[in-house]
Amino acid sequence: MVAGVRLLAYGRLAVRAVFSASALELGSAIGPEAISSGRRGLSSNTPKPGKSSADGSPSPASSSHVENVIASCAGFPKDMLKGPSTVLDKGVFGDDAWFISRFKNTFVVGVADGVGGWRKYGIDPSAFSRRLMKECEKRVEDGDFDPQRPDTLLDYAFRASAEAPRPVGSSTACVLVVHQEKLYSANLGDSGFMVVRNGKVISKSREQVHYFNAPFQLTLPPDGYQGFIGDKADMADREELDVKKGDIILLATDGVWDNLSEQQVLEQLKSLDERKRNVQEVCNALALTARRLAFDSKHNSPFAMKAREHGFLAPGGKPDDITLVLLLIA
């Protein structure tokens, strides 16, 4: 039974519950300035006059040719009762995990949402999502992947995760690749992405669910156990899209999509499109807004609307881990 903002997530096995927020975990901007300082960056070359600025703000340019991809991450765990954050591992916010990587001029990002229901079995739900993303990142750094097939990258990471030390758990996943002015995507479950051009959505991923609140998910169950939802990486929705300079791509777990409407996202992105704020500032603002609305009992959230469509009552926002990666094609 669903009541208030607490929901027993069928399929997910997880119980959604309200926790008090006290701080915000913010990722670091990854942009052209990272190259000269020796930090990991996604810039394909150093910035030139008239091109994108080092702080991630778009600047006027006469060509639509893609030269840089500027990416930032923001997020925080749902449960911060033990302090500002209990997350000590880079690339993890609660049960969510993410990575930002590149190989030569190919840029790859991903998010994974670990299924929280494993916690009632004494299992850390973040262990599997974290391993999955780290295996993706490792493969990208080695250059051993097909940029046009992010689903095969995800499949490799899943098989590699099954090797010792083998985590137990389940996770949704979404991986994006920007390669030769094209965006290749693979989305499994209810994480996803949105591509915005000139203030309008030109592409948005489709949520994959078996039934309400039971998303498609990769699963490594305990040895000998059956009956858990388990899907394959080749079941991920795949898309291919031409991208051009100025395009904005938002990749996020369902903690964002379940609390922010498409219009609310576009309103936040407008300041980046108008060069009033840089990528990291907009990324932070989106995370803060999603976090605030997740704990707003009067918010008519996308999750609340979906629940009503399926005959459930779940008013307000949906408290959850929140992870988002924001990319600017520059």
N, C-alpha and C positions, 0 to 999 in steps of 0.2 A: 504494500500500500504506500502511496505517495502522500506525504503531508508536508506543507510548508516548503522549506528549501532543503529538506532532508529526503533523499531518495535512495532506495535500495536499487542499485543498478543491476538489472537482470543481465546476464551475459558478461558484463564487466566484473561482476562479483563484488563491486565496491560500494561502500556506503558514502554518499556525499554528505558532508556535514559542515556547519559553519564554524570557523575559527576566527579569532581576532587577528587583524593585521597590525604590524608595528614597524615594518621597514620594507624597503624595496631593494631587491637584488638587481643590479644593472650590469649588462655586458659592456665590453669595451668596443669602441668604434674600430672597424677594420677598413682602412682606406689608404690612399696614396702615401700619406705621411708615414705609414708603418714600414714602408720599404727602406727609407733612409735611416730610420731609427733601429733597424734590425729586427723589429717585431713582425709577426706573421701578418701578411696583408693579401688583399685580393686584387690589387692594382696590377694591370698587365704591363704598365710602364710608368715612368715618373710623370707627374703632371706637367703640362705645357701651357704657355700663355694662351688664354682664350678657351681653355678646356675646363674640366670640373675642378672645383676648389678642394683643397686638402681636408676641409672640415666636413665634406660630404654635402655641401650645398650645390645644386645645379647651377651652371652659369651658361650664358648665351653661347651658342655654337651654331655654325652654318651647316654642319654635317650631322647626319643621323647615324654615322658609323660608330659602332660600339668600341670604346677603347678601355674603359675601366668598369669594374663592378665594385661599388662601395657597399659594404654590408655591416650592419650593427645588430646586436642581440640585446634583448631585455627580458626580464622575467623574475619570478619569485615563487617559492613554494606556497601551497595553500596553508599548511600548518607551520606557524611561526611562534607557537606558544612558548618554546624553549629559548627564545631570543630572536634577534633580528633575522638569523638564518641558521639552519642546521646543515646547510649544504656546503661541504668543504671541497667538492670536486668540481673543477672547471668543466662547464658543459652540462651541468645538471641543475635543475630547479625542481625540488621535490621529486616526484616520480617522472618528470619530464627530462629529456636529454636533447642535446642539439650539437651540431658541429658546423664550422665554416672552414672550407679548405679550397685549395686550388692545385692544379698541375699545369704548369706553363700558362697558357691563356685560357684554360678551361676552369670555370668557377663552379664549385659544388657546395650546396648547403642542405641540411636535413634536420628534421625534428622527429622525436618519438615520444609517445605518451604511454608510460608504463601503467598497467592495470593495477589499481590500488587494492583490489580485493585479495591479492595474494598475501597482504599483510596479516590477515586473520589466520593464515597458516604459518605465521612466523617467518615469512619470506619478504625480503626488501624488494618492493616493486621496481625501484630505480636500477637495480643491478642488471636486469635484462635490457632495459631501454638504453642505459649507459653503454653497455657492451656493444649493443647493436650499432650505435652511432660511432663509437670508437673504431669498430671494424670497418665501417664505411670510410671514415676519415683516413685510416691506415691505407686502404686500397687506393684512395685518391692520391695520397702523397706518393705512393709507389708508381702511379701512372698506369696501374694495371686494371683498367676498366674501359668500357665502351661509353663515351659521353652521350651517345644517342639512346642508351638503354639504362636509365637509372634503376629500372626494375631488376636488372641483372646484378647491379651493384648491391642493391638491397638483399637479393637472394644470396649473394656471396657472403655478405655480412651476417646473415641469419645462419648459414651453414658454419661459418667460422665461429659464431657465438656458441654453437652446439659442442664445440671442442673444449676440452678441459683447460681451465676451470670453468665448468658449464653452469651458467646461472639458470635459475628456474623463474619463469614469469611469462608475461604476455605484453605486447605493445602494439599500438598503431604506429605508422611511420609515413613520412612524406619526404622525398628527396628531389631536389631541383638541380639541374645542370644548365649553366649558360655556356654555350659553345658555338663559336662562329656565328654570332648574331642570331642564335636560336635558343629558345628555352625548351628543355626536355624535362618532363615531370613524371613521377611515379608516386601515386598516393594510395595508401591502403588504410582504410578506416575513416575516422572523423577528424583527424588533423587535416590541414589543407593549405591552399594558397589562393591569392588573388593578384591579378595583374591589372594595373591602372595606367592609362595613357591619357594625358590631357584632361585629367579629372574624371574620366569615365572608366568603368570596369570593362575590360575587353576579354577577360577570361577569368573563370573561377572554378576551382575544383568541385567535384561532386562528392558528397558524403556517402560513404559505403557502410551500410549497417545490415545486419541479419534481421533485426527487429529493433524497436525503439530502445535507444541507449545501449545497444549491443553491437558495437562497431566491428568491422573486419579487423583481425589482429594476428600477428605472428606469435606463436606460442611454443615455449619449451616447458612441458609439464614435468613433474617428478617422474623418475623411472617407474614404469609399471602402471602409471595412472592414466585414465582415459576420461572422456566426457567433457573436456574443456573445449571452448571454441578455439579452433586453430585453422588459419588460412595460409595460403602460399603467396610468396612475393609476386608470382606471375599473375595473380588475381588483381594486382594494383591497377588502378586506372592510369593509362598513359596518355600524355598529350605532347604535341609539338607545336611551338608558336614562334613566329618571327618577333624579335625584340629590337627596339631602337633606342637611341640615346634619349633620356628623359623618362623612360618607363620606370614605374615603381612596382616592386614585387613584395608582397607581404606573405610570409610563410609562418604558420602558427599552429599550436595545438588547440584542442577544443575549448580550453579555458578562455581563449580569446573569442572564437567564433560563437560560443554559447552565450556570451555576454555582450558582444558588440554587434549591432546591425551593420549591414553594408553601408548605409548612409552615415552612420557614426564613424566608421573607418574612413570614408571619403572625406569627411569634415576634418579629421585629424591630418590626413595626407595633404590637404590643400595648402597648408603652410610650407610643406616641402616643395610642392609644385611651384609655389610662388616665391621660393627661395627666402622665406622669412625665418626658417629654422633648418638645421642640418639633419642628417640622417639619424644620428644618435638621439638628438633632442626629440624628434618625432617618434622614434622607437620607444623612448622612455614614456612619452605622453600617452601612447597607445596602451602600454602596459599598465600605467597608473589608472587610466580610465577603465580598462577591463577589470582591474582589481577592485576599484571603488564600486562599480556596478555589480560585481559578483556578490557583494555583501549588502546590496540595497534590496530590502524586502519589498519595495514598491516598484522596482524596475520590471517592466514588461519585456523580459529578455527573450532572445531567440530560442533559448532552451525552454522557457516557460510556454512559449507559443507552440513549440513542437510537442511538448507534453500534452497540452490541451487537445491537439489534433489527434493524439493517440488515446485520449480518454483519461489522462492523468492530471492531477492537480499539483503543480510545482511552481507557485508564484515567486516572483522576485528573480534575482540573479542566481547563478549557479557557482558556489564556491569551488575552486579547483586550482591546481597548479597552472601557472600562466607562463608560456614561453613563446616568444615571437622573434623572428629574424626579418629584418627589413633591408631590402636591396634597392639600390639606385643604379640604373644602367647609365653610365656617364661617358 
